[in-house]
Each structure stands twice: as C-alpha cells, then as structure tokens.
Amino acid sequence: MNTYNRLYERVCSFENLYSAFLKAAKGKSLRLDCAGFAYNREREIFRVQAELLDGTYRHGPYREFEVKDPKRRQVKAAPFRDRVVHHALCNVIEPIFEARFISDSFACRKGKGTFAALERCSGLARRFSGGYVLKADISKFFYSVDHGIMLAALSRRIADKRALALIAEILASSEDARFRRYFPGDDLFALQRPTGIPIGNLTSQLFSNIYMTELDYFVKQELRWKPYLRYMDDFLLFGPDKKELWLILSRIEAFLAEKLRLRVHPKKRTVSPVSCGIDWVGYMVFPDRVRVRRRNIFRFRLRNRKLRALFKRGRIRLADIRQSLMSFCAYSSHADANRLTRSLLEREVF
C-alpha cells in the first residue's frame, strides 16, 4: 500500500488556502464571521498559513446548536478560519482516500450521494425481489469514533508527521466523552480513550468514510458478500436466506466491536422480505417501485400549514412558499409519485 509524504507543504500553500477560503465562503458570504475574514482575506490567509507553518495553529471553540431533521442532532459549527483549514486539509488528503473507497459507499462523495444510493438499492431490490434485506446502522456513530483508531487508519496512507499532527489537532478539538463504552478485553482505562467527531465538520464527512471503509472491506473481501451498500453509518445487505443474513450480522457486530469499537443500534437492525419495502435514504424502495415516505408527506403538509399562517400575516413572501413546494417536487420526482404529487399540490392552496 502506497504512503504519502510531503503533504503538509501542499496543505499550507497560499494557493490551496485561498481555494479553501472560496469553498468555505460559498453560500455564506453574508454571515458575519465569513464577511470579516473575507474583508481582509489575504492578510487572514497569510496569518493562518504562518500559524500552520510554525506549529502554533490551534483549533478554535465550536458553536453548538440543535437541529431536528427529522430527529434531534447536536451540531457543532467551527469558526470560519478553522473551516478554511478543514477545506485546505481535505483538498489534499481526500483524493488519496477516495481512490480506496468502494463503489457501493455513497455518502459525501463526488458523483455519488442520495440518488445514486437510491438507484443502486432499487437495482438490488429487483434482483432479490423474492429474498431478504438486512438493514442496520451504528449506534451514536459520530460520538463513538475512536481517535486512536482513526489516526491509525489515516497513518496507513499518510506518512507526513506534520499532516497527522494537524489531523490530531482537529480531532482533539471536538472530543466527546458522553457515549464511551467498554468492549470485550478492555482495561479500566478504556473510558479515557478520546472519542467523537462533530456533526457539521467537513473533515467529519471524510473521516467517517475512512473509518467505515474498514467495514466495507471486511464485508466485501473477508465475508465476500457483494450485494452490500452503505450510506454513512447505515448499511444494507441482500441475500436469499434470512438465517444466513442474521449470521452475517453477528460477524459484522463482532468485527465492529473488536476493530472499530462500534456497536450496531439494537433497535435498528432488521432482516425482512425485500417485497415489504426498504426504508432507505428518505424513500421506501420496493422491487417494482419507489414510494415517498409517509412521514415526509406529513411533514410537507405540516410545513405548508405553517407557511400559510405566516403568509396570511405578511411574514413571508410568495417566493418562500414556492421554494418549499419546488423542494418537495424535486424530492418526489425520484419516486413513482406523480399522482400523489399532483394531489398534494391541488390541496395546498395559499
């Protein structure tokens, strides 16, 4: 396996940092922290560059807030200058690891994403129409990522010590002790192992794919199970035999505990007939069709009820309503839902 050195100079180059600034600022130019950095962009970039080169760079504190989409998540927003550093790092190291990712990993990757994952799932649902699907996800995944295991996975490809030190600084900035657990063979100090990557960081998207690639290779190469796909920490396996899929899951759980210090969510692990439908990336996937989730229809109607009330009081513009309707239409266009969409739009009178 090739390892890469002399990466840190590329991370710290002015050209790379300026490119990172443009990416970090995209769509955020009206925010105060972005506008302040952009006003003296060259001076700010040179300042960040100097701190990186002389080893004095330290990650700033996060701003924490809660979102509900649809379940509650604790999101951490890094200061703008640190987001520039995140982009600068990912510009350099992402291509190294992208080359190793399997084609059936779909989250946070160029050319992949939700709709590619939906299409692949639909194809496997047709192929295994008379079979079964194992669906599972990782319990508290982002909070449970072990920093030592993460750095070990990164160091298998990155030999540059300064680049690894920068990654360690970013990891240490978001340590989260809330969901640390004991695993078989642990000593008394296991709960002191640093864990957690923040939901919201660009680096977290890349780090999570690198971390879970260990599982991908275990399933594809050691278990030799080809009909497998993953979206972040959710994964599906298809097969003709229900008992065999449960046995495969037990081997996956043992691997996750031993190698990655992760656990499958006990209430989100199912093996069910493909013909009953698969809840995947926001849709219900059947062998012969794709449906919109019922709860998404409910959320659409509830949101429009609130928009109607705001519109009547003059609090929002018609353009805001149009944007909401177009968003739902774009979502439903990937399902077999033409009649449903027309019916919903006829009901939503403003």
JOGI-V853842 format. One record per backbone hydrogen bond with DSSP energy under -0.5 kcal/mol. CO is the residue of the C=O (numbers start at 0). NH is the residue of the N-H. E is the energy in kcal/mol with one decimal. If there is no record, write none. Layout:
CO | NH | E
CO | NH | E
This chain:
3 | 158 | -2.9
3 | 159 | -1.0
6 | 10 | -2.1
7 | 11 | -2.3
8 | 12 | -0.7
9 | 12 | -0.5
12 | 16 | -2.5
13 | 17 | -2.7
14 | 18 | -2.2
15 | 19 | -2.4
16 | 20 | -2.3
17 | 21 | -2.1
18 | 22 | -1.9
19 | 23 | -2.7
20 | 24 | -2.2
21 | 25 | -0.8
22 | 25 | -0.6
24 | 27 | -2.5
27 | 30 | -1.7
30 | 34 | -3.0
31 | 35 | -2.6
32 | 36 | -1.7
33 | 37 | -2.8
34 | 38 | -1.8
35 | 39 | -0.8
37 | 40 | -1.4
39 | 43 | -2.7
40 | 44 | -2.8
41 | 45 | -2.6
42 | 46 | -1.9
43 | 47 | -2.4
44 | 48 | -2.8
45 | 49 | -2.4
46 | 50 | -2.1
47 | 51 | -2.4
48 | 52 | -2.5
49 | 53 | -2.3
50 | 54 | -0.6
50 | 55 | -1.4
50 | 56 | -1.5
51 | 54 | -0.5
61 | 63 | -0.6
62 | 76 | -3.0
64 | 74 | -3.0
66 | 72 | -2.8
70 | 68 | -2.0
72 | 66 | -2.4
72 | 74 | -0.7
74 | 64 | -2.3
75 | 77 | -0.6
76 | 62 | -2.8
78 | 81 | -0.6
78 | 82 | -1.8
79 | 83 | -1.8
80 | 84 | -1.4
81 | 85 | -2.3
82 | 86 | -2.3
83 | 87 | -2.4
84 | 88 | -2.5
85 | 89 | -2.6
86 | 90 | -2.6
87 | 91 | -0.9
88 | 91 | -0.7
88 | 92 | -2.5
89 | 93 | -2.0
92 | 95 | -0.5
92 | 96 | -1.4
93 | 97 | -2.9
94 | 98 | -1.2
96 | 99 | -1.7
96 | 100 | -0.9
97 | 100 | -0.8
101 | 104 | -1.3
103 | 105 | -0.5
103 | 229 | -2.6
105 | 108 | -0.6
105 | 112 | -2.4
108 | 111 | -1.9
112 | 116 | -2.0
113 | 117 | -2.2
114 | 118 | -2.3
115 | 119 | -2.3
116 | 120 | -2.2
117 | 121 | -2.3
118 | 122 | -2.0
119 | 123 | -2.0
120 | 124 | -2.5
121 | 125 | -2.0
122 | 126 | -1.9
123 | 127 | -2.5
125 | 128 | -1.1
127 | 130 | -2.1
130 | 273 | -2.1
131 | 238 | -2.2
132 | 134 | -0.6
132 | 271 | -2.0
133 | 236 | -2.0
134 | 269 | -2.5
135 | 234 | -2.7
136 | 264 | -3.0
137 | 140 | -0.8
139 | 143 | -1.3
140 | 143 | -1.0
140 | 144 | -1.0
141 | 196 | -2.6
144 | 195 | -2.1
145 | 149 | -2.5
146 | 150 | -2.7
147 | 151 | -1.9
148 | 152 | -2.2
149 | 153 | -2.1
150 | 154 | -2.5
151 | 155 | -0.8
153 | 156 | -1.6
153 | 157 | -2.4
156 | 3 | -3.0
156 | 158 | -0.6
158 | 160 | -0.7
159 | 163 | -2.1
160 | 164 | -2.1
161 | 165 | -1.9
162 | 166 | -2.0
163 | 167 | -2.5
164 | 168 | -1.9
165 | 169 | -2.1
166 | 170 | -2.6
167 | 171 | -2.6
168 | 172 | -1.2
170 | 173 | -1.5
171 | 174 | -1.1
176 | 179 | -1.1
182 | 185 | -2.2
186 | 189 | -1.5
188 | 191 | -1.9
189 | 192 | -1.7
193 | 146 | -2.3
194 | 175 | -3.1
197 | 199 | -0.5
197 | 200 | -1.3
198 | 75 | -2.3
200 | 204 | -1.0
201 | 204 | -0.6
201 | 205 | -1.4
202 | 206 | -3.3
203 | 207 | -2.5
204 | 208 | -1.5
205 | 209 | -2.2
206 | 210 | -2.7
207 | 211 | -2.5
208 | 212 | -1.2
209 | 213 | -0.5
210 | 213 | -1.0
211 | 215 | -2.0
212 | 216 | -2.5
213 | 217 | -1.6
214 | 218 | -2.6
215 | 219 | -2.7
216 | 220 | -2.5
216 | 221 | -1.1
217 | 221 | -0.6
217 | 222 | -2.6
218 | 224 | -2.7
223 | 225 | -0.8
225 | 227 | -2.6
226 | 237 | -2.4
228 | 235 | -2.7
229 | 105 | -2.3
230 | 233 | -2.2
232 | 137 | -1.0
233 | 230 | -2.9
234 | 135 | -2.0
235 | 228 | -2.0
236 | 133 | -3.5
238 | 131 | -3.2
240 | 244 | -1.5
241 | 245 | -1.7
242 | 246 | -2.0
243 | 247 | -2.5
244 | 248 | -2.3
245 | 249 | -1.8
246 | 250 | -1.7
247 | 251 | -2.3
248 | 252 | -2.8
249 | 253 | -1.8
250 | 254 | -2.2
251 | 255 | -2.8
252 | 256 | -2.1
253 | 257 | -2.3
254 | 258 | -3.0
254 | 259 | -0.7
255 | 259 | -1.2
255 | 260 | -0.7
255 | 261 | -1.7
262 | 138 | -3.0
264 | 267 | -1.3
269 | 134 | -2.6
271 | 132 | -2.5
272 | 275 | -1.5
273 | 276 | -1.9
277 | 279 | -0.9
277 | 284 | -2.7
279 | 282 | -2.0
281 | 292 | -0.8
282 | 279 | -2.8
282 | 284 | -0.6
283 | 285 | -0.5
283 | 290 | -3.2
284 | 277 | -1.8
288 | 285 | -2.9
289 | 335 | -3.0
290 | 283 | -2.6
292 | 296 | -1.5
293 | 297 | -2.3
294 | 298 | -2.2
295 | 299 | -2.1
296 | 300 | -2.2
297 | 301 | -2.4
298 | 302 | -2.6
299 | 303 | -2.0
300 | 304 | -1.7
301 | 305 | -1.8
302 | 306 | -2.3
303 | 307 | -2.6
304 | 308 | -1.7
305 | 309 | -2.1
306 | 310 | -2.6
307 | 311 | -2.4
308 | 312 | -1.2
309 | 314 | -2.9
309 | 315 | -0.6
310 | 313 | -1.3
316 | 319 | -0.7
316 | 320 | -1.1
317 | 321 | -2.5
318 | 322 | -2.0
319 | 323 | -1.5
320 | 324 | -2.3
321 | 325 | -2.6
322 | 326 | -1.9
323 | 327 | -1.8
324 | 328 | -2.3
325 | 329 | -2.3
326 | 330 | -2.0
327 | 331 | -3.0
328 | 332 | -1.5
330 | 333 | -1.2
331 | 334 | -1.9
334 | 336 | -1.8
336 | 340 | -2.6
337 | 341 | -2.4
338 | 342 | -2.5
339 | 343 | -2.5
340 | 344 | -2.5
341 | 345 | -2.0
342 | 346 | -1.3
343 | 347 | -1.8
346 | 348 | -2.0
